[in-house]
């Protein structure tokens, strides 16, 4: 049997700060921002492109500050998409 200690509020806050998927200011968000910058440098005409994002998450695209002409998300779980990609 494995016993798991409860996570304290401080532990939760630290976890969000470091690896919070979509937490502004987290290390993950900063790394994602650098990747989006590289993406835009590599594909400057992305606004005229159709993008196939395998395993992608619509939340990342919403926060990206970049919008392709068409976006196709291919994933194993359904996602609510309100945008007209």
N, C-alpha and C positions, 0 to 999 in steps of 0.2 A: 504494500500500500504506500502511496506517495501522499505526503501532507504538503499542502501549499499554503504558505503564509498569506494573509490578506494584504493587499496592496494599500499602502497609506496614501492619503491625499498628496503628500510631498512626492512620493514615488510616482503617482500618476502624472503629476505636473512635470516632473523631470523627464518621464518617458515621452510625453507630448512634445516637450521642448526639443528633445533630441531626434526622435523618429516619428513625430506626428505626421502622418501622411499628407494632410492638407492643412496643417496648422501654420499660419503665417509666422515666419521667424524661426521655424524649426530648422535643424541641420538638413533634414530631408528636403524642405522647401527651398533652402538656399542651393542645394545641389541640383534640384530640379530646375531652378532658375538658370543656373549655368548651362544645363543641358539644352534648355529652350534657346538660349543665346547661340549656342553652337548650331542647333537645328536651323535657326534663322540665317546664320552665316552660310550654312551649307545649301539651304534652299530658300534664297531670298524671294522667289516668286511663289511662295507657298499659297498665297491668296488666290492664285490661278490654278492650283493643283487639286487633284483628287488624292486623298491620303488614305491608305489602308493601315490601320493601327491594330496589329495583332496583339491581343492581350491588354489593350488600352482601356483607359477609364475616362468617361466623359468629364469627370470632375477635373482631371488634369488639363484637359483642353479648355475648359471654362476659365481656368486660372492662368492659362498660358500667355494670354495677350496676343495670340496669333490665331487666325481663323482661316483654314483652307476653304477653297471653293466648295468642296465636298469632303465629307469625312465618313469613313466606313470603320466601325468598331467591330472587330471579330473577337469574341470572348466566350467563355463558358458559362457566364451568368448574364441574365437580362439586366438592362440598364434603362432608366427613365431618361429619355432625351427629348427636350422641348425645342431645341434649336432646329432650324430647317436645313441642316447639312444634308 
